[in-house]
Amino acid sequence: MLDTGRATESNGRVWFGALAWSGNWRLTVEQSTHGQVRVTGGYNPFDFAWPLKPGESLESPSFYAGFTTRGFGEASRLLHRFTRDEILPNKRLRPVLYNSWEATTFHQSKN
């Protein structure tokens, strides 16, 4: 979330967004000398390569963004509502991956 430094939980201009990608990603926020702000996001270019053969293409992850004048709380509610209604419309439960291999060296209890 970005604001002008004056936003509160319930009031103020807030720009917000999320990158729809769980892999290696990067978001960059830059401000020009003229005060303009630019946000870019996508694959993290560090150690990333995806060779393409002639005619092939690569689709970058989606970035969803919005704006509100009602503060950080409303920005959060809008993004959650969008996720529920547009990204996860069937409302089915999704499995949770418990990533414990590093701590347990694959010796996990099934209890």
Buried (B, 14 or more C-beta within 10 A) or exposed (E): EBBEEEBEEEBBBBBBBBBEBEEEBEEEEEEEEEEEEEEEBBBEEEEEEEEEEEEEEEEEEEBBEBEBEBBBBBBBEBBEEBBEEEEEEEEEEEEEEEEEEEEEEEEEEEE
